[in-house]
């Protein structure tokens, strides 16, 4: 049972979301989490839940948005640490990649992180057949623009689009390796345990880093264009 007090200092909406997040993180199915259960655990009336959120699905949406905002904040904090550690030069490539993928890898392995809320949100999105739910939940790639900017300093021979594609692939590698752990173990002959957050992080960084390194054919005009583009990103007019 969720620990609570009748006279909580928190606003009722936050109190309800705290309880809903805890229940969703423990539930194996979205059907296990009803408005009635949430209201009982939060010590509020059904009408209070309806007043603040309208429905259970809207409440799940609000909780998912809050968890995603925390994840974005942690990514950006890690990125800032990587940048500060190498200032005034570009950050270390591996540190930027780790800032991108480490929070979600660690959160996926931690029952108390709230990351499992995304699994229930995915079910909700499919059941509604509405991809617009992503934007409603605040699932924006806007914060990744700062990663594009810093990776542009590290790899100026790449265009913004090329960097963005590599970021997209990096996040896909992380997600697939974690979700399909059995296949990962089979294909790697048990070389590492994908359920071990540190081992998975090390392997993801190892395979993603070469995507941003200069290859033999990266010189010439493309490199020059990349350098010019990197300069534009750092002048303050094109920040995300």
C-alpha positions as CSV (number, residue, x, y, z in Angstrom):
1,X,0.0,0.0,0.0
2,X,1.2,3.5,-0.8
3,X,2.2,5.4,2.4
4,X,0.1,8.5,2.8
5,X,-1.5,10.9,5.4
6,X,-5.0,12.2,5.4
7,X,-3.7,15.8,5.6
8,X,-1.1,15.8,2.9
9,X,0.8,19.0,2.4
10,X,0.9,18.3,-1.3
11,X,-1.8,19.6,-3.7
12,X,-4.4,17.0,-4.3
13,X,-3.5,16.6,-8.0
14,X,0.1,15.9,-7.2
15,X,-0.9,13.5,-4.4
16,X,-3.1,11.6,-6.9
17,X,-0.3,11.4,-9.5
18,X,2.2,10.1,-6.9
19,X,-0.2,7.3,-6.0
20,X,-1.0,6.5,-9.6
21,X,2.7,6.4,-10.6
22,X,3.4,4.0,-7.7
23,X,0.6,1.7,-8.7
24,X,1.4,1.8,-12.4
25,X,5.1,1.0,-11.6
26,X,4.0,-2.2,-9.8
27,X,1.1,-3.3,-12.1
28,X,1.6,-5.9,-14.8
29,X,-1.4,-4.7,-16.7
30,X,-3.2,-1.3,-17.0
31,X,-6.4,-3.1,-16.1
32,X,-5.1,-3.6,-12.6
33,X,-5.1,0.2,-12.0
34,X,-8.6,1.6,-11.7
35,X,-9.8,5.0,-10.7
36,X,-11.4,3.5,-7.6
37,X,-8.1,1.9,-6.5
38,X,-6.2,5.1,-7.1
39,X,-8.7,7.2,-5.1
40,X,-8.7,4.7,-2.2
41,X,-4.9,4.6,-2.0
42,X,-4.6,8.4,-2.3
43,X,-7.3,8.9,0.4
44,X,-9.4,11.1,-1.9
45,X,-12.9,10.8,-3.4
46,X,-13.6,9.5,-6.9
47,X,-15.0,12.9,-7.7
48,X,-11.6,14.5,-6.8
49,X,-9.8,12.3,-9.3
50,X,-12.5,13.1,-12.0
51,X,-12.2,16.8,-11.2
52,X,-8.5,17.0,-11.7
53,X,-8.0,14.5,-14.6
54,X,-11.4,13.6,-16.1
55,X,-10.6,9.9,-16.5
56,X,-8.1,7.2,-15.7
57,X,-6.6,7.5,-19.2
58,X,-6.0,11.2,-18.8
59,X,-4.4,10.5,-15.4
60,X,-2.1,8.0,-17.0
61,X,-1.2,10.6,-19.6
62,X,-0.4,13.2,-16.9
63,X,1.8,10.7,-15.0
64,X,3.6,9.7,-18.1
65,X,4.3,13.3,-19.0
66,X,5.7,14.0,-15.5
67,X,8.0,10.9,-15.6
68,X,9.2,11.9,-19.1
69,X,10.0,15.4,-17.9
70,X,12.1,14.0,-15.1
71,X,13.9,11.8,-17.6
72,X,14.6,14.8,-20.0
73,X,15.9,16.8,-17.0
74,X,18.3,14.1,-16.0
75,X,19.6,13.7,-19.6
76,X,20.3,17.4,-19.8
77,X,21.9,17.5,-16.4
78,X,24.3,14.7,-17.5
79,X,25.0,16.5,-20.7
80,X,25.8,19.7,-18.9
81,X,28.2,17.8,-16.7
82,X,29.9,16.3,-19.7
83,X,30.2,19.8,-21.3
84,X,31.5,21.5,-18.2
85,X,34.1,18.7,-17.7
86,X,35.7,19.5,-21.1
87,X,35.1,23.3,-21.4
88,X,36.0,25.4,-23.3
89,X,36.5,22.6,-25.8
90,X,33.9,20.1,-27.0
91,X,32.8,17.4,-24.6
92,X,34.1,13.9,-24.8
93,X,32.1,11.9,-27.3
94,X,31.6,8.9,-25.0
95,X,30.4,11.2,-22.2
96,X,27.8,12.8,-24.4
97,X,26.5,9.4,-25.6
98,X,26.3,8.2,-22.0
99,X,24.3,11.3,-21.0
100,X,21.9,10.4,-23.8
101,X,21.3,6.7,-23.0
102,X,22.4,6.1,-19.4
103,X,19.3,7.6,-17.6
104,X,16.8,5.4,-19.4
105,X,19.0,2.3,-19.1
106,X,19.3,2.8,-15.4
107,X,15.6,3.8,-15.0
108,X,14.5,0.7,-16.9
109,X,16.3,-1.5,-14.3
110,X,15.0,0.4,-11.3
111,X,11.4,-0.4,-10.1
112,X,11.2,2.9,-8.2
113,X,12.1,5.1,-11.2
114,X,8.6,5.3,-12.7
115,X,10.0,4.2,-16.1
116,X,7.4,1.3,-16.2
117,X,4.7,3.9,-16.6
118,X,5.8,4.3,-20.2
119,X,4.9,0.6,-20.8
120,X,1.3,1.3,-19.7
121,X,1.2,4.5,-21.7
122,X,2.2,2.5,-24.8
123,X,-0.7,0.2,-24.3
124,X,-3.0,3.1,-23.9
125,X,-1.7,4.7,-27.1
126,X,-2.3,1.5,-29.1
127,X,-5.8,1.0,-27.7
128,X,-6.7,4.5,-28.7
129,X,-5.0,4.2,-32.1
130,X,-4.0,7.8,-31.7
131,X,-0.3,8.8,-32.2
132,X,-1.3,12.3,-31.1
133,X,-1.1,11.1,-27.6
134,X,2.6,11.4,-27.8
135,X,2.4,15.2,-28.2
136,X,-0.3,15.4,-25.6
137,X,2.0,13.7,-23.1
138,X,4.9,16.1,-23.9
139,X,6.9,13.4,-25.6
140,X,8.9,15.9,-27.6
141,X,12.4,15.5,-29.0
142,X,13.1,19.2,-28.4
143,X,15.6,18.5,-25.6
144,X,17.6,16.4,-27.9
145,X,18.5,19.5,-29.9
146,X,21.1,20.3,-27.2
147,X,22.7,16.9,-27.9
148,X,22.7,17.7,-31.7
149,X,24.4,21.0,-30.9
150,X,27.2,19.4,-28.8
151,X,27.7,16.5,-31.1
152,X,28.0,19.1,-33.9
153,X,31.0,20.5,-32.1
154,X,32.5,17.1,-31.7
155,X,31.8,16.0,-35.3
156,X,31.5,19.1,-37.4
157,X,31.8,17.1,-40.6
158,X,28.3,15.8,-40.0
159,X,25.1,17.8,-40.8
160,X,22.4,18.3,-38.3
161,X,20.3,15.8,-40.1
162,X,23.1,13.2,-40.0
163,X,23.6,13.8,-36.3
164,X,19.9,13.5,-35.6
165,X,19.6,10.2,-37.5
166,X,22.5,8.8,-35.4
167,X,20.8,9.9,-32.2
168,X,17.6,8.2,-33.3
169,X,19.6,5.0,-34.0
170,X,21.4,5.2,-30.7
171,X,18.1,5.4,-28.8
172,X,16.8,2.5,-30.8
173,X,19.8,0.4,-30.0
174,X,19.4,1.0,-26.3
175,X,15.7,0.2,-26.4
176,X,16.0,-3.0,-28.5
177,X,18.9,-4.3,-26.4
178,X,16.9,-3.9,-23.2
179,X,13.6,-5.2,-24.4
180,X,14.9,-8.2,-26.3
181,X,17.3,-9.4,-23.7
182,X,17.0,-13.1,-24.6
183,X,17.8,-12.5,-28.2
184,X,20.7,-10.3,-27.2
185,X,22.1,-13.1,-25.0
186,X,21.8,-15.6,-27.8
187,X,23.4,-13.4,-30.5
188,X,26.2,-12.3,-28.3
189,X,26.8,-15.8,-27.0
190,X,26.4,-14.5,-23.5
191,X,29.3,-12.1,-23.8
192,X,27.6,-9.7,-21.4
193,X,24.4,-9.5,-19.4
194,X,21.9,-6.9,-20.9
195,X,20.1,-6.9,-17.6
196,X,23.2,-5.4,-16.0
197,X,22.7,-1.6,-16.5
198,X,26.5,-0.8,-16.5
199,X,27.3,-3.6,-18.9
200,X,24.6,-2.5,-21.3
201,X,25.6,1.1,-21.1
202,X,29.2,0.2,-21.9
203,X,28.2,-1.9,-24.9
204,X,25.8,0.8,-26.2
205,X,28.4,3.5,-26.0
206,X,31.0,1.2,-27.6
207,X,28.8,0.6,-30.7
208,X,27.3,4.1,-31.0
209,X,30.6,6.1,-30.7
210,X,32.0,5.1,-34.1
211,X,28.9,6.6,-35.7
212,X,30.2,10.1,-34.8
213,X,33.9,9.5,-35.6
214,X,35.4,10.8,-38.9
215,X,35.8,8.1,-41.5
216,X,38.3,8.1,-44.4
217,X,35.9,9.7,-46.8
218,X,34.7,12.5,-44.5
219,X,37.1,15.2,-45.6
220,X,36.7,17.9,-48.2
221,X,33.5,19.9,-48.8
222,X,31.3,17.9,-46.4
223,X,33.7,18.5,-43.6
224,X,33.9,22.2,-44.5
225,X,30.1,22.5,-44.5
226,X,29.9,20.8,-41.2
227,X,32.5,23.2,-39.6
228,X,30.5,26.2,-40.8
229,X,27.3,24.7,-39.5
230,X,28.9,24.0,-36.1
231,X,29.8,27.7,-35.9
232,X,26.2,28.7,-36.5
233,X,25.0,26.5,-33.7
234,X,27.3,28.1,-31.2
235,X,26.5,31.7,-32.0
236,X,23.3,31.6,-30.0
237,X,20.9,32.1,-32.9
238,X,20.1,28.5,-33.7
239,X,19.8,27.0,-30.2
240,X,17.0,24.5,-29.5
